Amino acid sequence: MTPAKRPRPNAPAEPAAPPPPTAPTAPAVELTSAAAELLRGLSAAHGPLMFHQSGGCCDGSAPMCYPRGEFRTGGSDVLLASLAVEGLAEPVPFWMSASQYELWRHTRLIVDVVEGRGSGFSLEAPEGVRFLIRSRLIRRAAP
C-alpha cells in the first residue's frame, strides 16, 4: 500500500488544461452586405454552406466557402461562429485551423467580397469574385 500523496505547502498549482477548440474566447466574425448577398446566391445553387480558413500558402489564408460537410473538420479546427444570413434557413458555420486561430484570436474578423479570382476550390471562384478577411484588433478592458 502506498501512502497518499499530500500537496506540499506553497507548491505551484497544476497547470490548467488548454481550452477546447470551441473556446468562448473565439473572435467575433461578421459579414459585409456584399458577402451576405453572395452567400444567398451560392446557397441557392449549392445548398447549405460552410467556411474554412487555414494557414496554408497562396489562397490558404483566405476564407474558403464549401457546400456544408464537403470540407472535413476535426480536432485541429476551431468553430468560430455560426453566421446568420438573412434569407437563409440555416446559419453558415465559420471554421479556422487552430494554428491560424492562434494568430487571429485578438481580432474581429469581417468576411468581405472583392473582385478577382481566388482559389479554384472555393465556391465563389467562377463568379469572378473572392471572399476576403478584413480585421480589427479587439481591445480588451483592463481588469
Backbone torsions as a table, in degrees:
resi	resn	phi	psi	omega
1	MET	NA	131.7	179.7
2	THR	-98.8	145.4	180.0
3	PRO	-68.2	152.6	178.5
4	ALA	-67.4	142.1	-179.9
5	LYS	-81.1	121.5	179.5
6	ARG	-102.6	141.8	176.5
7	PRO	-67.8	140.4	176.7
8	ARG	-78.5	144.3	175.4
9	PRO	-62.2	140.2	178.7
10	ASN	63.3	16.4	177.6
11	ALA	-74.9	144.4	178.9
12	PRO	-64.4	146.2	179.8
13	ALA	-70.1	154.2	175.4
14	GLU	-62.4	139.9	178.7
15	PRO	-64.7	143.6	179.3
16	ALA	-70.5	149.4	176.6
17	ALA	-68.0	147.7	178.6
18	PRO	-64.1	152.4	-179.3
19	PRO	-66.3	153.9	178.2
20	PRO	-67.7	163.3	-179.0
21	PRO	-56.4	-25.4	178.9
22	THR	-99.1	49.7	-176.8
23	ALA	-59.4	142.4	-179.9
24	PRO	-68.6	-9.0	178.7
25	THR	-86.4	8.3	-178.9
26	ALA	-58.2	141.7	-179.5
27	PRO	-68.1	155.6	176.2
28	ALA	-72.3	145.0	176.4
29	VAL	-125.5	134.5	177.1
30	GLU	-135.6	166.4	-179.8
31	LEU	-115.5	142.9	168.8
32	THR	-77.6	165.8	178.7
33	SER	-63.4	-34.4	178.2
34	ALA	-65.4	-40.4	178.6
35	ALA	-66.5	-41.3	179.1
36	ALA	-63.5	-41.5	178.9
37	GLU	-62.8	-43.7	178.7
38	LEU	-64.5	-39.7	178.2
39	LEU	-62.7	-37.6	177.7
40	ARG	-62.1	-43.4	178.6
41	GLY	-66.1	-43.0	179.0
42	LEU	-65.8	-37.7	178.9
43	SER	-65.8	-37.8	177.9
44	ALA	-62.5	-35.0	-178.4
45	ALA	-86.3	-31.1	-170.5
46	HIS	-122.0	-4.4	-177.5
47	GLY	85.9	-162.8	-178.0
48	PRO	-56.6	144.5	-173.0
49	LEU	-120.3	169.0	173.6
50	MET	-150.0	156.9	171.9
51	PHE	-113.5	148.4	168.0
52	HIS	-141.0	135.8	176.2
53	GLN	-125.4	122.2	179.1
54	SER	-107.9	-175.0	178.8
55	GLY	-108.5	23.0	-175.8
56	GLY	-71.8	-179.6	-179.8
57	CYS	-81.8	175.1	177.4
58	CYS	57.1	-118.7	179.8
59	ASP	-87.3	5.2	-176.8
60	GLY	-63.2	-20.5	178.4
61	SER	-95.4	6.5	174.8
62	ALA	-95.1	152.1	177.6
63	PRO	-71.3	129.2	179.0
64	MET	-103.9	135.1	-179.9
65	CYS	-105.5	128.5	-178.1
66	TYR	-131.9	159.2	166.0
67	PRO	-59.9	138.0	-177.0
68	ARG	-54.5	131.4	178.3
69	GLY	88.2	-9.8	-179.4
70	GLU	-77.9	-24.3	173.8
71	PHE	-106.3	122.1	-176.5
72	ARG	-83.5	125.4	175.9
73	THR	-102.2	160.1	-179.1
74	GLY	-155.3	-156.6	-176.2
75	GLY	-65.1	-16.7	179.2
76	SER	-95.9	14.1	179.2
77	ASP	-121.6	152.2	-179.6
78	VAL	-120.4	128.5	174.0
79	LEU	-83.2	109.9	-176.6
80	LEU	-86.2	-35.8	-175.6
81	ALA	-163.1	158.8	166.4
82	SER	-115.6	104.4	-171.5
83	LEU	-82.1	118.8	175.4
84	ALA	-79.6	127.0	179.6
85	VAL	-121.2	121.6	179.5
86	GLU	-56.3	130.8	179.7
87	GLY	95.6	-10.9	176.9
88	LEU	-106.4	136.5	-178.1
89	ALA	-70.3	-30.6	-176.2
90	GLU	-119.7	144.9	175.7
91	PRO	-67.8	160.9	179.6
92	VAL	-104.4	111.1	179.5
93	PRO	-68.7	141.5	177.3
94	PHE	-117.8	111.2	-179.2
95	TRP	-105.8	152.1	174.6
96	MET	-141.3	144.7	176.2
97	SER	-63.0	145.3	-176.8
98	ALA	-59.8	-37.6	-179.9
99	SER	-66.6	-37.9	177.2
100	GLN	-70.3	-36.9	178.8
101	TYR	-58.6	-38.4	179.4
102	GLU	-58.8	-33.0	179.8
103	LEU	-81.3	-29.6	-173.8
104	TRP	-102.9	-1.0	-169.9
105	ARG	-61.4	-18.8	-178.5
106	HIS	-101.6	20.8	-177.3
107	THR	-126.0	157.0	170.3
108	ARG	-96.4	123.2	-176.7
109	LEU	-94.0	133.3	179.5
110	ILE	-122.9	114.7	179.2
111	VAL	-83.2	122.4	-179.4
112	ASP	-127.0	177.0	179.0
113	VAL	-128.8	136.2	175.4
114	VAL	-131.9	158.9	177.5
115	GLU	-71.1	151.0	179.0
116	GLY	115.3	151.4	-179.9
117	ARG	-81.8	135.8	173.8
118	GLY	-103.4	-139.1	-179.2
119	SER	-70.2	144.0	175.8
120	GLY	-69.8	-12.2	-178.1
121	PHE	-86.7	-22.8	-177.9
122	SER	-84.0	141.6	-171.7
123	LEU	-60.2	-26.5	-176.5
124	GLU	-81.7	-9.3	-175.2
125	ALA	-51.8	-46.1	-179.2
126	PRO	-66.8	-13.3	-178.7
127	GLU	-81.3	-6.5	-178.2
128	GLY	78.4	16.8	177.2
129	VAL	-133.1	169.6	176.1
130	ARG	-146.9	149.7	174.5
131	PHE	-75.2	148.0	-177.7
132	LEU	-144.1	143.9	176.3
133	ILE	-96.9	128.5	167.7
134	ARG	-109.5	154.5	-176.6
135	SER	-143.9	156.4	173.9
136	ARG	-132.4	138.5	177.4
137	LEU	-67.3	134.4	176.5
138	ILE	-88.0	122.5	178.1
139	ARG	-95.9	122.2	-179.3
140	ARG	-96.0	141.7	177.1
141	ALA	-68.9	144.3	177.4
142	ALA	-69.3	141.7	-178.7
143	PRO	-68.6	NA	NA
